[in-house]
């Protein structure tokens, strides 16, 4: 009985205390030397940046006016491994920690289609940007710029290598800008990926989960602010967003999640659109909320993405203030889900949801991403620049530059095994221990109760009485036999004694010798 009650008590204690949850929370919360913290700080994952460039195939015909639309040919991908790291981590007293962002890139030629030395015809970002920025300047300023453009023979479409376009090409305009306006143009070469991955001095404050485990790994502040300086209202918020390395823990089916990346110049809402099993683990699938790149045409609260009251067409977000004042606009690749007039203005782009839509698979309990691909396109949204030299053909034109994918196809085997052990094996093991303890306890108690009932049943009592009666009768019989034997022994002894007494008397009457007889 005691063993049974002890087993049940152990099962109840495991159920109530839930040691698995205690261990799991201890693992998830960020702390110095903690397992999840070490993974977040420097994740040993295969994270890749894939870049696709838009090579112009009819630049002469378009600039001469022979053809009315620019024709593009997608080239790439040019693949780079992103060595994500959160460095100089400092734990704060309010349940957060601070860390600097590092995203160095490492070229992976074996995964690339083409080489960094591919010669392409690509937009001259420096020329198009400076003309767009100075379009409303006073006449003398515009005149001086036009003379500079003509004297340097700057062209809107130029021949350069893929690497130069991504990581920096020399431009007289950029060089002069760097010398004359160093507070604005802080670089002497202009490369789109180079500027997109400029994380110098950027830092984030992240929740450790100490106060709320659901917030572990989520951003509290970016560069010391909960809001981005480029926007106002809800458009500026980054609090509670994830940079993709760790999402919220204990995600519920109807929860939305927030994704932030500096290159996007904003945080973006993702909503669940399915669930499945991946690598033996239950995961939720997420995609960006419909019309997330709207400027108020469909979602009124997105009006705050209009810059100085000027709203781009649906499907484009103005991120000028995140790219040094250059007229950069963000869209989905190949203008997927953008205003149809934008796509109709060019040739060679073919939106495809399978290739151009972003997705995320995340394990809801831990917030660990198992697979994702964030896909966006960088464009130039040029305005009324028709009065500027060499760029008249690009007035009020959305010019595609490149699109990129930041993706991870799977976690390393070592991580998958570890997470499977924590998320699948341990909770099942705990449940088995609870059930076995309870079952063993009830079985032992059942056996004890059964024995008690059997011992107290009427049949058992009669049997025991008969058995006791038989024993008693046997004892009496044995006792009687012993008594009878004792009496017989006494009788035998008395007969022997009486015989011994008569023999001497007879002997006295007989002659003792021959002489007596005579």
Secondary structure, DSSP 4 states (H G I P E B T S, - for coil): -HHHHHHHHHHHHHHHH-HHHHHHHHHHS--TT-HHHHHHHT--S--EEEEEEEEES-HHHHHHTS-SSEEEEEEEEEEEEEEEEEEEEEE-TTSEEEEEEEEEEEE-GGG-SS-TT-EEEEE-HHHHHHHHHTTTS-HHHHHHHHHHHHHTT--SEEEEEHHHHHH-EE-HHHHHHHHH-TTT---SEE-HHHHHT--TT-EEEEE-SSS-GGGTT-EEEETTBSB-TT--GGGGB-TT-B-SS---SS--TT--EEEEEGGGTEEEEEEEEEEEEETTEEEEEEEEPTTTT-SSSS-GGGGGGSBTTB-PPTT-EE-GGGTTT--EEEE-GGGTTS-HHHHHTEES----HHHH--EEEEETTTTEEEEEEEEEEEEEE--S-TTSTT-GGGTT-EEEEEEEEEEE----HHHHHHHHIIIIIHHHHHHHHHHHHHHHHHHHHHHHHHHHHHHTSHHHHHHHHHHHHHHHHHHHHHHHHHHHHHHHHHHHHHHHHHHHHHHHHHHHHS-SSHHHH-
